[in-house]
Amino acid sequence: MSNKEQRSVAQVRELLGALGWLSGARIRPDIPPRPDVFVEIDNRRIAIETTDYHGDEMRDGGSAVRRQEGSVRSRAMLADSSAAARAARLAGRAATSTSG
């Protein structure tokens, strides 16, 4: 497995762990041009593309446009992760309330 593939698998593993979906998930890298990582959860196959985010380039380098994009992207990533975490919690509550 290449360094890029290892990083992609680690990124997906971290995301699934944060969402509480890591238990029972099967994660494997794939070869381009296919998606970077495939995950199987509850017999569902999910294709995931990963991207390395270079937050340090906002201050130390890159163009003004990239610094501006990075700032917007940082806020979007925080909002998305909060929304995903809320959705996961709500999904868990809904499953619990309908199963009993």
C-alpha positions as CSV (number, residue, x, y, z in Angstrom):
1,M,0.0,0.0,0.0
2,S,1.4,3.4,-1.0
3,N,1.8,6.3,1.4
4,K,-1.2,8.1,-0.2
5,E,-3.3,4.9,0.2
6,Q,-2.3,4.6,3.8
7,R,-3.1,8.2,4.5
8,S,-6.5,7.8,2.8
9,V,-7.4,4.8,4.8
10,A,-6.3,6.5,8.0
11,Q,-8.4,9.6,7.2
12,V,-11.5,7.5,6.6
13,R,-10.9,5.4,9.7
14,E,-10.6,8.7,11.8
15,L,-13.8,10.0,10.2
16,L,-15.8,6.8,10.8
17,G,-14.5,6.7,14.4
18,A,-15.6,10.3,15.0
19,L,-19.1,9.4,13.6
20,G,-19.3,6.3,15.7
21,W,-19.4,4.1,12.6
22,L,-16.0,2.3,12.8
23,S,-17.3,-0.8,14.5
24,G,-17.8,-3.5,11.9
25,A,-16.7,-1.3,9.0
26,R,-14.5,-2.9,6.4
27,I,-12.1,-0.3,4.9
28,R,-9.9,-0.9,1.8
29,P,-8.0,1.4,-0.6
30,D,-8.5,1.2,-4.3
31,I,-6.4,2.0,-7.4
32,P,-7.0,5.3,-9.3
33,P,-9.1,6.3,-11.2
34,R,-11.5,4.7,-8.8
35,P,-12.4,6.4,-5.5
36,D,-9.6,6.4,-3.0
37,V,-11.3,4.2,-0.4
38,F,-14.2,1.8,-0.3
39,V,-16.0,1.2,3.0
40,E,-18.5,-1.6,3.7
41,I,-20.9,-1.0,6.6
42,D,-24.0,-3.2,7.2
43,N,-23.7,-4.7,3.7
44,R,-23.6,-1.2,2.1
45,R,-20.6,-0.2,0.0
46,I,-19.6,3.5,0.2
47,A,-16.9,5.0,-2.1
48,I,-14.9,7.9,-0.6
49,E,-12.5,10.4,-2.1
50,T,-10.0,11.9,0.3
51,T,-8.1,15.1,0.0
52,D,-5.1,16.4,2.0
53,Y,-5.9,19.8,3.4
54,H,-2.9,22.1,3.9
55,G,-4.1,24.5,6.5
56,D,-0.6,25.8,7.2
57,E,-0.4,27.3,3.7
58,M,-3.0,29.9,4.6
59,R,-0.4,31.7,6.7
60,D,2.9,30.6,5.4
61,G,2.5,30.4,1.6
62,G,0.2,29.9,-1.4
63,S,-1.7,32.6,-3.2
64,A,-4.1,35.1,-1.7
65,V,-6.9,33.2,-3.4
66,R,-5.8,29.9,-1.9
67,R,-5.6,31.5,1.6
68,Q,-9.1,32.9,1.2
69,E,-10.4,29.5,-0.1
70,G,-8.6,27.8,2.9
71,S,-10.4,30.0,5.3
72,V,-13.8,29.3,3.8
73,R,-13.0,25.6,3.5
74,S,-12.0,25.5,7.2
75,R,-15.3,26.9,8.3
76,A,-17.2,24.6,6.0
77,M,-15.3,21.6,7.3
78,L,-16.2,22.5,10.9
79,A,-19.8,23.0,10.0
80,D,-20.0,19.8,8.0
81,S,-18.4,17.7,10.8
82,S,-20.8,19.2,13.3
83,A,-23.8,18.5,11.1
84,A,-22.6,15.0,10.4
85,A,-22.2,14.3,14.1
86,R,-25.7,15.7,14.9
87,A,-27.1,13.6,12.1
88,A,-25.4,10.5,13.5
89,R,-26.7,11.2,17.0
90,L,-30.2,11.7,15.6
91,A,-30.1,8.5,13.6
92,G,-29.0,6.6,16.7
93,R,-31.9,8.1,18.7
94,A,-34.4,7.3,16.0
95,A,-33.2,3.7,15.7
96,T,-33.4,3.3,19.5
97,S,-36.9,4.8,19.8
98,T,-38.3,2.7,17.0
99,S,-36.7,-0.6,18.2
100,G,-38.3,-0.6,21.6
